[in-house]
Amino acid sequence: MEGIRDRMRIRRKWLHWSQKELARRSGVSYGSIKRFEDKCEISLHSLVKIAFYLDSLDSFDKLFVPKNYSSIDEVIYEKKHRRQN
């Protein structure tokens, strides 16, 4: 989440928008944007709205792309790795 938050903040600043300006444009409350930038807490609905107004919505298509494994060993390795985390 911190990486998403950091990239969102960089994009917002690149556009020269304050948190209040992003809130006004996106329809997401200023408090939600501030909480996301401070604590990485935000609803998925609000995050999608923000991504739309920051012209980053296409990135959401890549979140849940199925992986193509080249061997059973990769599947086993990933499954073990997920259990440890």
Secondary structure, DSSP 8 states (H G I E B T S, - for coil): -HHHHHHHHHHHHHTT--HHHHHHHH---HHHHHHHHHH----HHHHHHHHHHTT-GGGGGGTT-----SSHHHHHHHHHHHHH-
